[in-house]
Amino acid sequence: MNKSEFVAELAKKTGQTQAAVTEIVNAMPSTIAKAIKKGDKLSLFGFGTFEVQKRAARQGRNPATGESIKIKASKSPKFKAAKAFKDMV
């Protein structure tokens, strides 16, 4: 299913226009990113939880040369599916 098929299905299920649903779907990624960037955890009941995962700085190794390198600390988005969502799939 691609984005336009997803929008059409949501519009059919909610009775909204495809234009209104498209606007909502387009706003979701930036809204989720804004919430978790502040350090908040975003929980959508029955779907899952979005949060920031922090990775500490560590030593690594360049596989081509075997040289030891330092990997900086980083943050990445994490999604954990809810049990109800997992059970549906």
TORROTOR-155644 format. One record per residue: residue number from 1; x, y, z of N, C-alpha, C in turn; residue in one letter. Coordinates in nm, 2 decimals, padded with zeros to 4 digits, always signed. Layout:
<sites>
resi_n.xx_n.yy_n.zz_ca.xx_ca.yy_ca.zz_c.xx_c.yy_c.zz_resn
NUM_X_Y_Z_X_Y_Z_X_Y_Z_A;
...
</sites>
This chain:
<sites>
resi_n.xx_n.yy_n.zz_ca.xx_ca.yy_ca.zz_c.xx_c.yy_c.zz_resn
1_+00.09_-00.12_+00.00_+00.00_+00.00_+00.00_+00.09_+00.12_+00.00_M;
2_+00.06_+00.21_-00.09_+00.14_+00.34_-00.09_+00.06_+00.45_-00.03_N;
3_+00.12_+00.57_-00.02_+00.06_+00.68_+00.05_-00.08_+00.72_+00.00_K;
4_-00.09_+00.72_-00.13_-00.22_+00.77_-00.19_-00.33_+00.66_-00.16_S;
5_-00.30_+00.53_-00.16_-00.39_+00.43_-00.13_-00.43_+00.43_+00.02_E;
6_-00.33_+00.46_+00.10_-00.35_+00.48_+00.25_-00.44_+00.60_+00.28_F;
7_-00.42_+00.71_+00.21_-00.51_+00.83_+00.23_-00.65_+00.80_+00.18_V;
8_-00.66_+00.73_+00.07_-00.80_+00.70_+00.02_-00.87_+00.61_+00.12_A;
9_-00.80_+00.51_+00.17_-00.86_+00.42_+00.27_-00.91_+00.49_+00.40_E;
10_-00.82_+00.58_+00.45_-00.85_+00.66_+00.57_-00.97_+00.75_+00.54_L;
11_-00.97_+00.81_+00.42_-01.08_+00.90_+00.39_-01.22_+00.82_+00.38_A;
12_-01.21_+00.71_+00.33_-01.33_+00.62_+00.32_-01.38_+00.58_+00.45_K;
13_-01.29_+00.54_+00.54_-01.33_+00.50_+00.68_-01.38_+00.61_+00.77_K;
14_-01.32_+00.73_+00.75_-01.36_+00.84_+00.84_-01.46_+00.94_+00.78_T;
15_-01.49_+00.92_+00.65_-01.59_+01.01_+00.59_-01.53_+01.15_+00.56_G;
16_-01.40_+01.17_+00.57_-01.34_+01.30_+00.54_-01.30_+01.30_+00.39_Q;
17_-01.26_+01.42_+00.34_-01.22_+01.43_+00.21_-01.07_+01.38_+00.20_T;
18_-01.03_+01.34_+00.08_-00.89_+01.30_+00.07_-00.80_+01.41_+00.09_Q;
19_-00.84_+01.53_+00.05_-00.75_+01.65_+00.08_-00.72_+01.67_+00.23_A;
20_-00.83_+01.66_+00.31_-00.81_+01.68_+00.45_-00.73_+01.57_+00.51_A;
21_-00.75_+01.45_+00.47_-00.67_+01.34_+00.52_-00.52_+01.35_+00.48_V;
22_-00.50_+01.39_+00.35_-00.36_+01.41_+00.30_-00.29_+01.51_+00.39_T;
23_-00.36_+01.62_+00.43_-00.30_+01.73_+00.51_-00.26_+01.67_+00.65_E;
24_-00.34_+01.59_+00.70_-00.31_+01.52_+00.83_-00.19_+01.43_+00.82_I;
25_-00.20_+01.34_+00.72_-00.09_+01.24_+00.70_+00.04_+01.31_+00.68_V;
26_+00.04_+01.42_+00.60_+00.17_+01.50_+00.58_+00.22_+01.57_+00.70_N;
27_+00.13_+01.60_+00.79_+00.17_+01.67_+00.92_+00.22_+01.58_+01.02_A;
28_+00.19_+01.45_+01.01_+00.23_+01.35_+01.11_+00.38_+01.34_+01.14_M;
29_+00.46_+01.32_+01.04_+00.61_+01.30_+01.06_+00.67_+01.42_+01.14_P;
30_+00.64_+01.54_+01.09_+00.71_+01.65_+01.16_+00.65_+01.67_+01.30_S;
31_+00.53_+01.64_+01.32_+00.47_+01.65_+01.46_+00.53_+01.55_+01.55_T;
32_+00.54_+01.43_+01.51_+00.60_+01.32_+01.59_+00.75_+01.36_+01.62_I;
33_+00.82_+01.41_+01.52_+00.96_+01.44_+01.54_+00.98_+01.56_+01.64_A;
34_+00.89_+01.66_+01.63_+00.89_+01.77_+01.72_+00.87_+01.72_+01.86_K;
35_+00.78_+01.63_+01.88_+00.75_+01.59_+02.02_+00.86_+01.51_+02.08_A;
36_+00.92_+01.42_+02.00_+01.03_+01.33_+02.06_+01.16_+01.41_+02.07_I;
37_+01.17_+01.51_+01.98_+01.30_+01.59_+01.99_+01.31_+01.66_+02.12_K;
38_+01.19_+01.70_+02.18_+01.19_+01.77_+02.31_+01.22_+01.67_+02.42_K;
39_+01.22_+01.54_+02.39_+01.25_+01.44_+02.49_+01.12_+01.37_+02.54_G;
40_+01.01_+01.41_+02.48_+00.88_+01.35_+02.52_+00.87_+01.21_+02.46_D;
41_+00.79_+01.13_+02.51_+00.75_+01.00_+02.46_+00.61_+01.01_+02.40_K;
42_+00.59_+00.98_+02.28_+00.46_+00.99_+02.22_+00.39_+00.85_+02.21_L;
43_+00.29_+00.83_+02.29_+00.22_+00.70_+02.29_+00.08_+00.71_+02.22_S;
44_+00.06_+00.62_+02.12_-00.07_+00.61_+02.06_-00.13_+00.48_+02.10_L;
45_-00.23_+00.49_+02.18_-00.29_+00.37_+02.24_-00.33_+00.27_+02.13_F;
46_-00.29_+00.15_+02.14_-00.33_+00.04_+02.04_-00.24_+00.04_+01.92_G;
47_-00.15_+00.14_+01.91_-00.06_+00.14_+01.79_+00.08_+00.13_+01.83_F;
48_+00.13_+00.22_+01.92_+00.27_+00.20_+01.96_+00.32_+00.33_+02.02_G;
49_+00.45_+00.33_+02.05_+00.52_+00.44_+02.12_+00.64_+00.49_+02.04_T;
50_+00.65_+00.62_+02.02_+00.77_+00.68_+01.96_+00.85_+00.75_+02.07_F;
51_+00.98_+00.73_+02.06_+01.07_+00.79_+02.15_+01.21_+00.81_+02.10_E;
52_+01.30_+00.88_+02.16_+01.44_+00.90_+02.12_+01.52_+00.79_+02.19_V;
53_+01.61_+00.72_+02.12_+01.70_+00.63_+02.17_+01.84_+00.69_+02.17_Q;
54_+01.90_+00.70_+02.29_+02.04_+00.76_+02.29_+02.14_+00.65_+02.29_K;
55_+02.24_+00.67_+02.21_+02.36_+00.58_+02.20_+02.48_+00.65_+02.25_R;
56_+02.55_+00.58_+02.34_+02.67_+00.64_+02.40_+02.79_+00.63_+02.30_A;
57_+02.89_+00.72_+02.32_+03.01_+00.72_+02.24_+03.08_+00.58_+02.27_A;
58_+03.15_+00.53_+02.17_+03.21_+00.40_+02.19_+03.33_+00.39_+02.09_R;
59_+03.41_+00.29_+02.11_+03.52_+00.26_+02.02_+03.47_+00.16_+01.92_Q;
60_+03.51_+00.18_+01.80_+03.48_+00.09_+01.69_+03.60_+00.05_+01.61_G;
61_+03.58_-00.02_+01.51_+03.70_-00.07_+01.42_+03.66_-00.05_+01.28_R;
62_+03.75_+00.01_+01.20_+03.73_+00.02_+01.06_+03.75_-00.12_+01.00_N;
63_+03.65_-00.18_+00.94_+03.66_-00.32_+00.89_+03.76_-00.34_+00.77_P;
64_+03.78_-00.23_+00.70_+03.87_-00.24_+00.58_+04.02_-00.23_+00.63_A;
65_+04.05_-00.15_+00.73_+04.19_-00.13_+00.77_+04.22_-00.19_+00.90_T;
66_+04.12_-00.22_+00.98_+04.14_-00.27_+01.12_+04.17_-00.16_+01.22_G;
67_+04.18_-00.04_+01.17_+04.21_+00.08_+01.26_+04.10_+00.10_+01.36_E;
68_+04.14_+00.14_+01.48_+04.05_+00.17_+01.58_+04.00_+00.31_+01.56_S;
69_+03.86_+00.33_+01.57_+03.81_+00.47_+01.55_+03.71_+00.50_+01.67_I;
70_+03.69_+00.63_+01.69_+03.60_+00.67_+01.79_+03.46_+00.70_+01.73_K;
71_+03.35_+00.64_+01.78_+03.22_+00.67_+01.73_+03.15_+00.76_+01.83_I;
72_+03.10_+00.87_+01.78_+03.04_+00.98_+01.86_+02.91_+00.93_+01.92_K;
73_+02.86_+00.99_+02.03_+02.73_+00.96_+02.08_+02.63_+01.01_+01.98_A;
74_+02.51_+00.95_+01.98_+02.41_+00.99_+01.88_+02.27_+00.96_+01.94_S;
75_+02.17_+01.02_+01.87_+02.03_+00.99_+01.91_+01.96_+00.95_+01.78_K;
76_+01.87_+00.85_+01.80_+01.79_+00.81_+01.68_+01.65_+00.78_+01.73_S;
77_+01.55_+00.80_+01.63_+01.41_+00.77_+01.67_+01.39_+00.62_+01.69_P;
78_+01.30_+00.58_+01.78_+01.27_+00.44_+01.80_+01.12_+00.43_+01.81_K;
79_+01.07_+00.32_+01.75_+00.92_+00.29_+01.75_+00.91_+00.15_+01.81_F;
80_+00.82_+00.14_+01.91_+00.79_+00.01_+01.97_+00.64_-00.01_+01.95_K;
81_+00.61_-00.12_+01.88_+00.47_-00.15_+01.85_+00.39_-00.19_+01.97_A;
82_+00.27_-00.15_+01.99_+00.18_-00.20_+02.10_+00.14_-00.34_+02.08_A;
83_+00.11_-00.41_+02.19_+00.07_-00.55_+02.18_-00.05_-00.56_+02.09_K;
84_-00.15_-00.48_+02.11_-00.27_-00.49_+02.02_-00.24_-00.48_+01.87_A;
85_-00.14_-00.39_+01.84_-00.10_-00.38_+01.70_-00.03_-00.50_+01.65_F;
86_+00.06_-00.55_+01.74_+00.13_-00.68_+01.70_+00.03_-00.79_+01.68_K;
87_-00.07_-00.80_+01.77_-00.17_-00.91_+01.76_-00.25_-00.90_+01.63_D;
88_-00.27_-00.78_+01.58_-00.35_-00.76_+01.45_-00.27_-00.81_+01.34_M;
89_-00.14_-00.79_+01.34_-00.05_-00.84_+01.23_-00.02_-00.98_+01.24_V;
</sites>
